[in-house]
Structures are given as structure tokens and as C-alpha cells.
Amino acid sequence: LGLPEAQRAPTPDRPFVFLHHEKCAGSSVRRHVVRAAADRNLGFFVPCYDGGGVYREDERCYAFDLANATTLNGGDPATLAAVAGHFQWGVWNEMPSTLLDPPPCLTITRHPVDRAISFFYERVYQREDVGGSRVNDWALADFEWLLGAFRGSAFSMYRDEGLCDQVCKNLLGRATHRGRTEAEVTALGDVATP
């Protein structure tokens, strides 16, 4: 079929990369990557996890590239055998071992309607300011606002998120925020968007 060979075990010379898109089962894959890497004593970088493989919802979660990869968080870029997170296409270029050959990479997408419903009930329905009504009760104008202006989590000031085109922007390497606040993106001007 022309498919690439299965990767039996990642190494720093041939790491495994998982690009996580919101509401596409990525949190479960990230947990598995951390467990598998820790069990095999491999260097890994998965934001929100420390070097021991323990989930910590703190500043570790605000990492959207490999700049924060350190031994305390699983390994520095030269020792990483596995990375998983809300990264853009090409994040592996920050790893010395992949400069000449892109590594095995996995990303998961989801049917857009299923993803939108999941996003709505996790991020919108539960909020006091805009939530409370079922998706079927929303007017077209409500959805236009949701698609264009809604910021649904604390992470939205640091990464592109939401329903419009977050997945496409990450896969094309055109995410705007990349770990920056709105003010930092504005200060960078066109540098922030390739």
C-alpha cells in the first residue's frame, strides 16, 4: 500500500510526534504516550506532565513548542524520544535528530459536527455567562459568534483554539498565538503569522 513501516520503539534519533487537536481524543493519547515513555525510560515532552509522568495543571500546560522541554519536564530536545501536545506541523524541526528526516507523526481529526457538539457541551454549555441552553436551541447568530469570537478556556490567550480552523492552522503551521498573549502577537506583527 506504500505505507511507512510501523515504528516499534521511538528513540532520540527517530522520535515519535503526536499533534493534539482539541476535542479529538488527544488527552487520552497524551496519557498513553507519557505512560509508555516513562515505562521504557525514554525522554519525552508532553505539556502538563512532569518528568515523572505526573499530570500537573500548572504552567507546564502553557507550552506549545519545545522551548520548555527540560529534564524536569521529561527531557531536553536532544534526548526526546516522544513528544505530544498542541504543537504545529514542523515542531520536530526543533529536535536536532530530525533536521534531515521528519519523524513518525500522528494526528487525529474528528467529524466536524461531532467535534463541534463535543466542544459546545464541554466549553459553552457549562458556562454561566453564555451557557445553559442546548445546542438545538441556539440561533444562527449565536453560532456565528461561537465560530468567530468565542474563547473557551484559559489557554485561548496562548493558542489558537475553537471551531473555526484551529486544526487546519496547526497542520499548516499558521497558528497565530503559539504560546503568546494577544498583546505579544500584536507586537510581533507579521512575524507571528508565517
C-alpha positions as CSV (number, residue, x, y, z in Angstrom):
1,L,0.0,0.0,0.0
2,G,3.0,2.3,0.2
3,L,2.5,3.0,3.9
4,P,5.6,3.7,6.1
5,E,6.9,1.0,8.3
6,A,5.5,0.7,11.8
7,Q,7.7,2.3,14.4
8,R,8.3,-0.3,17.1
9,A,10.0,1.9,19.7
10,P,10.9,5.6,19.4
11,T,14.4,6.8,20.1
12,P,16.0,10.2,20.2
13,D,17.3,9.5,16.7
14,R,13.8,8.6,15.5
15,P,11.3,10.2,17.9
16,F,7.5,9.9,17.8
17,V,5.4,13.1,17.5
18,F,1.7,13.4,18.3
19,L,0.0,16.6,17.2
20,H,-3.0,17.1,19.5
21,H,-6.1,18.9,18.2
22,E,-8.9,19.9,20.7
23,K,-11.8,17.5,21.1
24,C,-10.3,14.7,19.0
25,A,-9.3,12.2,21.8
26,G,-5.9,13.8,22.2
27,S,-5.8,13.8,26.0
28,S,-6.1,10.1,26.1
29,V,-3.3,9.6,23.5
30,R,-1.1,12.0,25.5
31,R,-1.7,10.0,28.7
32,H,-0.7,6.8,26.8
33,V,2.5,8.5,25.3
34,V,3.6,9.6,28.8
35,R,3.0,6.2,30.4
36,A,4.7,4.3,27.5
37,A,7.7,6.6,27.5
38,A,8.1,6.6,31.3
39,D,7.8,2.7,31.4
40,R,10.6,2.5,28.8
41,N,12.7,5.2,30.4
42,L,12.5,7.3,27.3
43,G,12.9,11.1,27.2
44,F,9.5,12.7,26.5
45,F,7.9,16.1,26.4
46,V,4.2,16.3,26.9
47,P,2.9,19.6,28.3
48,C,1.0,19.3,31.6
49,Y,3.2,16.4,32.7
50,D,6.4,16.5,34.7
51,G,9.4,14.3,34.1
52,G,8.0,11.6,36.3
53,G,4.9,11.3,34.2
54,V,2.6,13.0,36.7
55,Y,-0.2,15.3,35.3
56,R,0.0,18.8,36.7
57,E,-2.3,21.5,35.6
58,D,0.0,24.4,36.0
59,E,2.5,26.5,34.0
60,R,3.7,23.3,32.3
61,C,0.4,23.3,30.3
62,Y,1.3,26.7,28.6
63,A,3.8,25.1,26.3
64,F,3.1,25.0,22.6
65,D,6.5,24.2,21.2
66,L,9.7,22.6,22.5
67,A,11.2,25.7,24.1
68,N,10.1,24.5,27.6
69,A,11.4,20.9,27.1
70,T,13.8,20.3,30.0
71,T,14.9,17.4,32.1
72,L,12.4,18.4,34.8
73,N,9.6,18.0,32.2
74,G,10.8,14.8,30.7
75,G,13.8,15.7,28.7
76,D,15.6,18.3,26.7
77,P,15.1,18.4,22.9
78,A,18.3,16.3,22.2
79,T,17.1,13.4,24.3
80,L,13.4,13.3,23.4
81,A,12.1,10.0,22.0
82,A,8.4,11.1,22.2
83,V,6.6,14.5,22.1
84,A,2.8,15.1,22.3
85,G,0.9,18.3,22.6
86,H,-0.9,21.2,20.9
87,F,2.0,21.7,18.6
88,Q,2.2,22.9,15.0
89,W,3.3,20.9,12.0
90,G,7.0,21.0,11.9
91,V,7.6,21.2,15.6
92,W,10.1,18.4,15.1
93,N,12.4,20.9,13.4
94,E,13.3,22.0,17.0
95,M,14.7,18.5,17.6
96,P,18.4,18.0,16.5
97,S,17.8,14.4,15.4
98,T,15.1,15.3,12.8
99,L,16.7,18.0,10.8
100,L,17.2,15.8,7.8
101,D,14.3,13.4,8.1
102,P,10.8,14.1,9.6
103,P,9.9,11.6,12.3
104,P,6.8,9.4,12.5
105,C,3.9,11.7,13.3
106,L,0.3,11.0,14.4
107,T,-2.6,13.4,14.5
108,I,-6.3,12.7,15.0
109,T,-9.1,14.5,13.4
110,R,-12.8,14.1,14.0
111,H,-16.0,14.6,12.1
112,P,-16.6,18.4,12.3
113,V,-20.2,18.1,13.5
114,D,-19.2,15.6,16.3
115,R,-16.3,17.8,17.3
116,A,-18.5,20.9,17.4
117,I,-21.1,19.2,19.6
118,S,-18.4,18.0,22.0
119,F,-16.8,21.4,22.1
120,F,-20.1,23.1,22.7
121,Y,-21.1,20.9,25.6
122,E,-17.6,21.0,27.2
123,R,-16.8,24.7,26.7
124,V,-20.0,26.6,26.2
125,Y,-23.0,24.8,27.8
126,Q,-21.5,24.7,31.3
127,R,-20.6,28.4,31.4
128,E,-22.8,30.8,33.4
129,D,-22.4,33.8,31.1
130,V,-23.3,32.1,27.8
131,G,-24.3,28.5,28.6
132,G,-27.4,26.7,29.8
133,S,-29.3,26.2,26.6
134,R,-29.0,23.1,24.4
135,V,-27.2,23.3,21.1
136,N,-30.6,22.8,19.2
137,D,-31.9,26.0,20.9
138,W,-29.2,28.3,19.5
139,A,-29.9,30.7,16.7
140,L,-27.7,31.1,13.7
141,A,-26.3,34.4,15.1
142,D,-25.2,32.5,18.3
143,F,-23.2,30.1,16.2
144,E,-21.6,32.9,14.2
145,W,-20.4,34.4,17.5
146,L,-19.2,30.9,18.7
147,L,-17.2,30.3,15.5
148,G,-15.7,33.8,15.3
149,A,-15.2,35.3,18.7
150,F,-15.6,32.7,21.5
151,R,-12.6,31.9,23.6
152,G,-13.4,28.9,25.7
153,S,-10.6,28.3,28.1
154,A,-7.7,29.9,29.9
155,F,-5.5,28.6,27.1
156,S,-7.2,30.7,24.4
157,M,-5.0,33.7,25.1
158,Y,-1.9,31.5,24.4
159,R,-3.1,29.3,21.5
160,D,-5.5,29.2,18.6
161,E,-8.5,27.2,19.7
162,G,-12.1,26.8,18.9
163,L,-14.0,25.6,15.9
164,C,-13.2,27.8,13.0
165,D,-9.9,26.5,11.7
166,Q,-7.7,25.7,14.6
167,V,-6.9,22.2,13.3
168,C,-6.1,23.4,9.8
169,K,-4.0,26.3,11.2
170,N,-1.9,23.9,13.3
171,L,-1.4,21.4,10.5
172,L,-0.3,24.2,8.1
173,G,2.0,25.8,10.6
174,R,-0.1,29.0,10.6
175,A,-1.3,29.2,14.2
176,T,-1.3,32.8,15.4
177,H,-0.7,32.6,19.2
178,R,1.9,29.8,19.6
179,G,2.2,30.4,23.3
180,R,1.9,34.2,23.1
181,T,-0.7,36.5,24.6
182,E,-2.8,38.8,22.3
183,A,-0.5,41.7,23.1
184,E,2.6,39.7,22.3
185,V,1.1,38.6,19.0
186,T,0.2,42.2,18.1
187,A,3.7,43.4,19.0
188,L,5.2,40.8,16.7
189,G,3.0,41.9,13.7
190,D,3.5,39.7,10.7
191,V,6.2,37.7,12.3
192,A,3.6,35.8,14.2
193,T,1.9,34.5,11.1
194,P,4.1,32.9,8.5
